Amino acid sequence: MYPAGGSPAIRPSGENGPVQNRKVLVVLAVVLGVALIAVAIVYWAEPAKSLPSFFPGHVAGSGHHHAKHGIAIFLLGLACLAFAWFNSGSKRSAAQSS
């Protein structure tokens, strides 16, 4: 019994499924990391009144900059990029590398 798409969600490890899934995760992590860093720059550059209304910290008429929001989102973006970096390398065990 397969999901509605007609193919299994998880392929056996003998096929290229897990490798392909890892590549998709790496691409998504890079895109998300770059987007989060861009949002952090917006938090640092714009006062609270100029932030888009869907951003946390938007306050109409406020000239305050949300530096802590920017730092937190910047660190999340760096974490996404680090995740992508560590998952983009080859899968070698310690015994194979010696």
Phi and psi in radians as a Rosetta constraint file:
Dihedral C 1 N 2 CA 2 C 2 CIRCULARHARMONIC -1.910 0.35
Dihedral N 2 CA 2 C 2 N 3 CIRCULARHARMONIC 2.804 0.35
Dihedral C 2 N 3 CA 3 C 3 CIRCULARHARMONIC -1.070 0.35
Dihedral N 3 CA 3 C 3 N 4 CIRCULARHARMONIC 3.102 0.35
Dihedral C 3 N 4 CA 4 C 4 CIRCULARHARMONIC -0.987 0.35
Dihedral N 4 CA 4 C 4 N 5 CIRCULARHARMONIC -0.496 0.35
Dihedral C 4 N 5 CA 5 C 5 CIRCULARHARMONIC -1.231 0.35
Dihedral N 5 CA 5 C 5 N 6 CIRCULARHARMONIC -0.279 0.35
Dihedral C 5 N 6 CA 6 C 6 CIRCULARHARMONIC 1.581 0.35
Dihedral N 6 CA 6 C 6 N 7 CIRCULARHARMONIC 0.015 0.35
Dihedral C 6 N 7 CA 7 C 7 CIRCULARHARMONIC -2.212 0.35
Dihedral N 7 CA 7 C 7 N 8 CIRCULARHARMONIC 2.690 0.35
Dihedral C 7 N 8 CA 8 C 8 CIRCULARHARMONIC -1.163 0.35
Dihedral N 8 CA 8 C 8 N 9 CIRCULARHARMONIC 2.530 0.35
Dihedral C 8 N 9 CA 9 C 9 CIRCULARHARMONIC -1.242 0.35
Dihedral N 9 CA 9 C 9 N 10 CIRCULARHARMONIC -0.619 0.35
Dihedral C 9 N 10 CA 10 C 10 CIRCULARHARMONIC -2.108 0.35
Dihedral N 10 CA 10 C 10 N 11 CIRCULARHARMONIC 2.186 0.35
Dihedral C 10 N 11 CA 11 C 11 CIRCULARHARMONIC -1.584 0.35
Dihedral N 11 CA 11 C 11 N 12 CIRCULARHARMONIC 2.733 0.35
Dihedral C 11 N 12 CA 12 C 12 CIRCULARHARMONIC -1.044 0.35
Dihedral N 12 CA 12 C 12 N 13 CIRCULARHARMONIC 2.663 0.35
Dihedral C 12 N 13 CA 13 C 13 CIRCULARHARMONIC -1.166 0.35
Dihedral N 13 CA 13 C 13 N 14 CIRCULARHARMONIC -0.265 0.35
Dihedral C 13 N 14 CA 14 C 14 CIRCULARHARMONIC -1.261 0.35
Dihedral N 14 CA 14 C 14 N 15 CIRCULARHARMONIC -0.346 0.35
Dihedral C 14 N 15 CA 15 C 15 CIRCULARHARMONIC -1.614 0.35
Dihedral N 15 CA 15 C 15 N 16 CIRCULARHARMONIC 3.086 0.35
Dihedral C 15 N 16 CA 16 C 16 CIRCULARHARMONIC -1.494 0.35
Dihedral N 16 CA 16 C 16 N 17 CIRCULARHARMONIC 0.208 0.35
Dihedral C 16 N 17 CA 17 C 17 CIRCULARHARMONIC -1.011 0.35
Dihedral N 17 CA 17 C 17 N 18 CIRCULARHARMONIC -0.967 0.35
Dihedral C 17 N 18 CA 18 C 18 CIRCULARHARMONIC -1.081 0.35
Dihedral N 18 CA 18 C 18 N 19 CIRCULARHARMONIC -0.612 0.35
Dihedral C 18 N 19 CA 19 C 19 CIRCULARHARMONIC -1.153 0.35
Dihedral N 19 CA 19 C 19 N 20 CIRCULARHARMONIC -0.747 0.35
Dihedral C 19 N 20 CA 20 C 20 CIRCULARHARMONIC -1.122 0.35
Dihedral N 20 CA 20 C 20 N 21 CIRCULARHARMONIC -0.719 0.35
Dihedral C 20 N 21 CA 21 C 21 CIRCULARHARMONIC -1.090 0.35
Dihedral N 21 CA 21 C 21 N 22 CIRCULARHARMONIC -0.663 0.35
Dihedral C 21 N 22 CA 22 C 22 CIRCULARHARMONIC -1.154 0.35
Dihedral N 22 CA 22 C 22 N 23 CIRCULARHARMONIC -0.679 0.35
Dihedral C 22 N 23 CA 23 C 23 CIRCULARHARMONIC -1.128 0.35
Dihedral N 23 CA 23 C 23 N 24 CIRCULARHARMONIC -0.675 0.35
Dihedral C 23 N 24 CA 24 C 24 CIRCULARHARMONIC -1.123 0.35
Dihedral N 24 CA 24 C 24 N 25 CIRCULARHARMONIC -0.748 0.35
Dihedral C 24 N 25 CA 25 C 25 CIRCULARHARMONIC -1.089 0.35
Dihedral N 25 CA 25 C 25 N 26 CIRCULARHARMONIC -0.692 0.35
Dihedral C 25 N 26 CA 26 C 26 CIRCULARHARMONIC -1.106 0.35
Dihedral N 26 CA 26 C 26 N 27 CIRCULARHARMONIC -0.798 0.35
Dihedral C 26 N 27 CA 27 C 27 CIRCULARHARMONIC -1.098 0.35
Dihedral N 27 CA 27 C 27 N 28 CIRCULARHARMONIC -0.777 0.35
Dihedral C 27 N 28 CA 28 C 28 CIRCULARHARMONIC -1.104 0.35
Dihedral N 28 CA 28 C 28 N 29 CIRCULARHARMONIC -0.692 0.35
Dihedral C 28 N 29 CA 29 C 29 CIRCULARHARMONIC -1.146 0.35
Dihedral N 29 CA 29 C 29 N 30 CIRCULARHARMONIC -0.678 0.35
Dihedral C 29 N 30 CA 30 C 30 CIRCULARHARMONIC -1.151 0.35
Dihedral N 30 CA 30 C 30 N 31 CIRCULARHARMONIC -0.800 0.35
Dihedral C 30 N 31 CA 31 C 31 CIRCULARHARMONIC -1.080 0.35
Dihedral N 31 CA 31 C 31 N 32 CIRCULARHARMONIC -0.803 0.35
Dihedral C 31 N 32 CA 32 C 32 CIRCULARHARMONIC -1.128 0.35
Dihedral N 32 CA 32 C 32 N 33 CIRCULARHARMONIC -0.716 0.35
Dihedral C 32 N 33 CA 33 C 33 CIRCULARHARMONIC -1.080 0.35
Dihedral N 33 CA 33 C 33 N 34 CIRCULARHARMONIC -0.786 0.35
Dihedral C 33 N 34 CA 34 C 34 CIRCULARHARMONIC -1.149 0.35
Dihedral N 34 CA 34 C 34 N 35 CIRCULARHARMONIC -0.707 0.35
Dihedral C 34 N 35 CA 35 C 35 CIRCULARHARMONIC -1.116 0.35
Dihedral N 35 CA 35 C 35 N 36 CIRCULARHARMONIC -0.735 0.35
Dihedral C 35 N 36 CA 36 C 36 CIRCULARHARMONIC -1.151 0.35
Dihedral N 36 CA 36 C 36 N 37 CIRCULARHARMONIC -0.661 0.35
Dihedral C 36 N 37 CA 37 C 37 CIRCULARHARMONIC -1.161 0.35
Dihedral N 37 CA 37 C 37 N 38 CIRCULARHARMONIC -0.634 0.35
Dihedral C 37 N 38 CA 38 C 38 CIRCULARHARMONIC -1.121 0.35
Dihedral N 38 CA 38 C 38 N 39 CIRCULARHARMONIC -0.710 0.35
Dihedral C 38 N 39 CA 39 C 39 CIRCULARHARMONIC -1.132 0.35
Dihedral N 39 CA 39 C 39 N 40 CIRCULARHARMONIC -0.663 0.35
Dihedral C 39 N 40 CA 40 C 40 CIRCULARHARMONIC -1.074 0.35
Dihedral N 40 CA 40 C 40 N 41 CIRCULARHARMONIC -0.698 0.35
Dihedral C 40 N 41 CA 41 C 41 CIRCULARHARMONIC -1.127 0.35
Dihedral N 41 CA 41 C 41 N 42 CIRCULARHARMONIC -0.655 0.35
Dihedral C 41 N 42 CA 42 C 42 CIRCULARHARMONIC -1.102 0.35
Dihedral N 42 CA 42 C 42 N 43 CIRCULARHARMONIC -0.751 0.35
Dihedral C 42 N 43 CA 43 C 43 CIRCULARHARMONIC -1.060 0.35
Dihedral N 43 CA 43 C 43 N 44 CIRCULARHARMONIC -0.674 0.35
Dihedral C 43 N 44 CA 44 C 44 CIRCULARHARMONIC -1.322 0.35
Dihedral N 44 CA 44 C 44 N 45 CIRCULARHARMONIC -0.562 0.35
Dihedral C 44 N 45 CA 45 C 45 CIRCULARHARMONIC -1.541 0.35
Dihedral N 45 CA 45 C 45 N 46 CIRCULARHARMONIC -0.533 0.35
Dihedral C 45 N 46 CA 46 C 46 CIRCULARHARMONIC -1.868 0.35
Dihedral N 46 CA 46 C 46 N 47 CIRCULARHARMONIC 2.461 0.35
Dihedral C 46 N 47 CA 47 C 47 CIRCULARHARMONIC -1.247 0.35
Dihedral N 47 CA 47 C 47 N 48 CIRCULARHARMONIC 2.905 0.35
Dihedral C 47 N 48 CA 48 C 48 CIRCULARHARMONIC -1.015 0.35
Dihedral N 48 CA 48 C 48 N 49 CIRCULARHARMONIC -0.571 0.35
Dihedral C 48 N 49 CA 49 C 49 CIRCULARHARMONIC -1.243 0.35
Dihedral N 49 CA 49 C 49 N 50 CIRCULARHARMONIC -0.397 0.35
Dihedral C 49 N 50 CA 50 C 50 CIRCULARHARMONIC -1.671 0.35
Dihedral N 50 CA 50 C 50 N 51 CIRCULARHARMONIC -0.085 0.35
Dihedral C 50 N 51 CA 51 C 51 CIRCULARHARMONIC -1.192 0.35
Dihedral N 51 CA 51 C 51 N 52 CIRCULARHARMONIC 2.604 0.35
Dihedral C 51 N 52 CA 52 C 52 CIRCULARHARMONIC -1.014 0.35
Dihedral N 52 CA 52 C 52 N 53 CIRCULARHARMONIC 2.564 0.35
Dihedral C 52 N 53 CA 53 C 53 CIRCULARHARMONIC -1.120 0.35
Dihedral N 53 CA 53 C 53 N 54 CIRCULARHARMONIC -0.365 0.35
Dihedral C 53 N 54 CA 54 C 54 CIRCULARHARMONIC -1.514 0.35
Dihedral N 54 CA 54 C 54 N 55 CIRCULARHARMONIC -0.077 0.35
Dihedral C 54 N 55 CA 55 C 55 CIRCULARHARMONIC -1.380 0.35
Dihedral N 55 CA 55 C 55 N 56 CIRCULARHARMONIC 2.380 0.35
Dihedral C 55 N 56 CA 56 C 56 CIRCULARHARMONIC -1.089 0.35
Dihedral N 56 CA 56 C 56 N 57 CIRCULARHARMONIC 2.365 0.35
Dihedral C 56 N 57 CA 57 C 57 CIRCULARHARMONIC 1.765 0.35
Dihedral N 57 CA 57 C 57 N 58 CIRCULARHARMONIC -0.060 0.35
Dihedral C 57 N 58 CA 58 C 58 CIRCULARHARMONIC -1.185 0.35
Dihedral N 58 CA 58 C 58 N 59 CIRCULARHARMONIC 2.131 0.35
Dihedral C 58 N 59 CA 59 C 59 CIRCULARHARMONIC -2.333 0.35
Dihedral N 59 CA 59 C 59 N 60 CIRCULARHARMONIC 2.054 0.35
Dihedral C 59 N 60 CA 60 C 60 CIRCULARHARMONIC -1.104 0.35
Dihedral N 60 CA 60 C 60 N 61 CIRCULARHARMONIC 2.270 0.35
Dihedral C 60 N 61 CA 61 C 61 CIRCULARHARMONIC 1.472 0.35
Dihedral N 61 CA 61 C 61 N 62 CIRCULARHARMONIC 0.047 0.35
Dihedral C 61 N 62 CA 62 C 62 CIRCULARHARMONIC -1.688 0.35
Dihedral N 62 CA 62 C 62 N 63 CIRCULARHARMONIC 2.419 0.35
Dihedral C 62 N 63 CA 63 C 63 CIRCULARHARMONIC -1.741 0.35
Dihedral N 63 CA 63 C 63 N 64 CIRCULARHARMONIC 0.135 0.35
Dihedral C 63 N 64 CA 64 C 64 CIRCULARHARMONIC -1.296 0.35
Dihedral N 64 CA 64 C 64 N 65 CIRCULARHARMONIC 2.402 0.35
Dihedral C 64 N 65 CA 65 C 65 CIRCULARHARMONIC -1.665 0.35
Dihedral N 65 CA 65 C 65 N 66 CIRCULARHARMONIC 2.434 0.35
Dihedral C 65 N 66 CA 66 C 66 CIRCULARHARMONIC -1.686 0.35
Dihedral N 66 CA 66 C 66 N 67 CIRCULARHARMONIC 1.363 0.35
Dihedral C 66 N 67 CA 67 C 67 CIRCULARHARMONIC -1.157 0.35
Dihedral N 67 CA 67 C 67 N 68 CIRCULARHARMONIC -0.673 0.35
Dihedral C 67 N 68 CA 68 C 68 CIRCULARHARMONIC -1.166 0.35
Dihedral N 68 CA 68 C 68 N 69 CIRCULARHARMONIC -0.675 0.35
Dihedral C 68 N 69 CA 69 C 69 CIRCULARHARMONIC -1.063 0.35
Dihedral N 69 CA 69 C 69 N 70 CIRCULARHARMONIC -0.774 0.35
Dihedral C 69 N 70 CA 70 C 70 CIRCULARHARMONIC -1.096 0.35
Dihedral N 70 CA 70 C 70 N 71 CIRCULARHARMONIC -0.741 0.35
Dihedral C 70 N 71 CA 71 C 71 CIRCULARHARMONIC -1.118 0.35
Dihedral N 71 CA 71 C 71 N 72 CIRCULARHARMONIC -0.781 0.35
Dihedral C 71 N 72 CA 72 C 72 CIRCULARHARMONIC -1.099 0.35
Dihedral N 72 CA 72 C 72 N 73 CIRCULARHARMONIC -0.763 0.35
Dihedral C 72 N 73 CA 73 C 73 CIRCULARHARMONIC -1.243 0.35
Dihedral N 73 CA 73 C 73 N 74 CIRCULARHARMONIC -0.613 0.35
Dihedral C 73 N 74 CA 74 C 74 CIRCULARHARMONIC -1.083 0.35
Dihedral N 74 CA 74 C 74 N 75 CIRCULARHARMONIC -0.752 0.35
Dihedral C 74 N 75 CA 75 C 75 CIRCULARHARMONIC -1.141 0.35
Dihedral N 75 CA 75 C 75 N 76 CIRCULARHARMONIC -0.649 0.35
Dihedral C 75 N 76 CA 76 C 76 CIRCULARHARMONIC -1.124 0.35
Dihedral N 76 CA 76 C 76 N 77 CIRCULARHARMONIC -0.691 0.35
Dihedral C 76 N 77 CA 77 C 77 CIRCULARHARMONIC -1.106 0.35
Dihedral N 77 CA 77 C 77 N 78 CIRCULARHARMONIC -0.746 0.35
Dihedral C 77 N 78 CA 78 C 78 CIRCULARHARMONIC -1.111 0.35
Dihedral N 78 CA 78 C 78 N 79 CIRCULARHARMONIC -0.653 0.35
Dihedral C 78 N 79 CA 79 C 79 CIRCULARHARMONIC -1.121 0.35
Dihedral N 79 CA 79 C 79 N 80 CIRCULARHARMONIC -0.693 0.35
Dihedral C 79 N 80 CA 80 C 80 CIRCULARHARMONIC -1.113 0.35
Dihedral N 80 CA 80 C 80 N 81 CIRCULARHARMONIC -0.740 0.35
Dihedral C 80 N 81 CA 81 C 81 CIRCULARHARMONIC -1.171 0.35
Dihedral N 81 CA 81 C 81 N 82 CIRCULARHARMONIC -0.657 0.35
Dihedral C 81 N 82 CA 82 C 82 CIRCULARHARMONIC -1.135 0.35
Dihedral N 82 CA 82 C 82 N 83 CIRCULARHARMONIC -0.721 0.35
Dihedral C 82 N 83 CA 83 C 83 CIRCULARHARMONIC -1.019 0.35
Dihedral N 83 CA 83 C 83 N 84 CIRCULARHARMONIC -0.787 0.35
Dihedral C 83 N 84 CA 84 C 84 CIRCULARHARMONIC -1.122 0.35
Dihedral N 84 CA 84 C 84 N 85 CIRCULARHARMONIC -0.703 0.35
Dihedral C 84 N 85 CA 85 C 85 CIRCULARHARMONIC -1.125 0.35
Dihedral N 85 CA 85 C 85 N 86 CIRCULARHARMONIC -0.828 0.35
Dihedral C 85 N 86 CA 86 C 86 CIRCULARHARMONIC -1.215 0.35
Dihedral N 86 CA 86 C 86 N 87 CIRCULARHARMONIC -0.455 0.35
Dihedral C 86 N 87 CA 87 C 87 CIRCULARHARMONIC -1.633 0.35
Dihedral N 87 CA 87 C 87 N 88 CIRCULARHARMONIC -0.060 0.35
Dihedral C 87 N 88 CA 88 C 88 CIRCULARHARMONIC -1.599 0.35
Dihedral N 88 CA 88 C 88 N 89 CIRCULARHARMONIC -0.211 0.35
Dihedral C 88 N 89 CA 89 C 89 CIRCULARHARMONIC -1.347 0.35
Dihedral N 89 CA 89 C 89 N 90 CIRCULARHARMONIC 3.001 0.35
Dihedral C 89 N 90 CA 90 C 90 CIRCULARHARMONIC -1.307 0.35
Dihedral N 90 CA 90 C 90 N 91 CIRCULARHARMONIC 2.673 0.35
Dihedral C 90 N 91 CA 91 C 91 CIRCULARHARMONIC -1.592 0.35
Dihedral N 91 CA 91 C 91 N 92 CIRCULARHARMONIC 1.595 0.35
Dihedral C 91 N 92 CA 92 C 92 CIRCULARHARMONIC -2.013 0.35
Dihedral N 92 CA 92 C 92 N 93 CIRCULARHARMONIC 2.454 0.35
Dihedral C 92 N 93 CA 93 C 93 CIRCULARHARMONIC -1.474 0.35
Dihedral N 93 CA 93 C 93 N 94 CIRCULARHARMONIC 2.918 0.35
Dihedral C 93 N 94 CA 94 C 94 CIRCULARHARMONIC -1.120 0.35
Dihedral N 94 CA 94 C 94 N 95 CIRCULARHARMONIC -0.572 0.35
Dihedral C 94 N 95 CA 95 C 95 CIRCULARHARMONIC -1.205 0.35
Dihedral N 95 CA 95 C 95 N 96 CIRCULARHARMONIC -0.582 0.35
Dihedral C 95 N 96 CA 96 C 96 CIRCULARHARMONIC -1.314 0.35
Dihedral N 96 CA 96 C 96 N 97 CIRCULARHARMONIC -0.505 0.35
Dihedral C 96 N 97 CA 97 C 97 CIRCULARHARMONIC -1.412 0.35
Dihedral N 97 CA 97 C 97 N 98 CIRCULARHARMONIC -0.245 0.35
